[in-house]
Amino acid sequence: MRRRVDATVSRPDRRTLEAWFGTGAIPLARGAFEWWVEAGTDRVPDSGAFRASLSVLGQPDCFAAAARDVRRPCQNPALRDVLVPRPADALLVPNAPCRVVPRRGGVLTPCEFGVTGPRRRATFALLGDSHAATWRAALEVVAQARRWRGVSITRPGCPFSTQVPASPDLGPAECVRLHRETLRWLRVSGIATVFVSSWAQPPSGPHGGTAGYGGGAAAFGAMLDALPRSVRHVYVLRDNPAASACARTRSCTAARGAVLEPDPAALAARSRGPRVRVIDLTRFFCDRTRCHSAIGGAYVYKDDNHMNSVFSTSLGPFVLRAL
């Protein structure tokens, strides 16, 4: 059977042809498979086939979050002295790509990621502030696995709450307007699944903690309640702990109580019945007493509180498992 597959094709040199495409573009189930290439009378390999395995995410064994998977305990000695990205370079690592969807007027500027072509099965939305944006890399893995399109509506300083911070980057009035336009857009979009995340700011934060940044569980809960009933599944991604000082792989830990703040959005979600659920992946950052900024050869953060896209990507299979 022949099937046309859209791919990005390049010729790095005269002897090499590279073709990149999403695994959702070919009808393969996860697990072992064999493959070969034919072009006219040429065949690679000359006989037989290459063996490979298809999984949700291709990374080195036990890399990043996989090193803390309690279902499949994992250690990779080759990663013992590895740290990717280097802490000094982490701030330069961008969030996962997202293509802006043109709109006229308003402050709502969504962007899309995941499977955006005609083969997509559904569309979901990601809402919240800059911490929500860091989850986009994990949700890209989910989107590719489920053939979903993601729409990201995130702005720094705009937690998904009815209490707007005094001085977010966007400005209080514009933040309120963004929430209003987002709810209006959701009512007509047909989207049934929404992911939400916001910064659980520590008392030392610029707004004096969660009381000044988004308020308590009641304020976050009121915004969750405002989501239209057409949104049947709401997943609140519990915020990550803050970063600890990290100069070397062995010094990247901090006491759990010092860096893991209560998350009012997650607290609100737990009291709202089956439509709203919490995805809490704290165990991939922390054990019972310590939280780690270096895990399985990966550095976790961009700065003192934002997760970087390398570690976020590694959490994708575990978000998928939680779903």
Buried (B, 14 or more C-beta within 10 A) or exposed (E): EEEEEEEEEEEEEEEEEEEEEBEBBEEEEEEEBEEEEEEEEEEEEEEEEEEEEEEBBEBBEBBBBBBBBEEEEBEBEEBEEBBBBEBEEBEEBEBBEBEEBEEEEEBBBBBBBBBBEEEBEBBBBBBBBBBBBBBBBBBBBBBBBBBBBBBBBBBBBBBBBBBBBEEBEBBBEBBBBBBBBBBEBBBEBEBBBBBBBBBBBBEEBEBBBBBBBBBBBEBBBBBBEBBBEEBEBBBBBBBBBBBBEBEEBEEBBBEBEEBBBEBBBBBBBBEBEEEBBBBBBBEBBBEEEBBBBBBBBBBBBBEBBBBBBBBBBBBBBBBBEBB
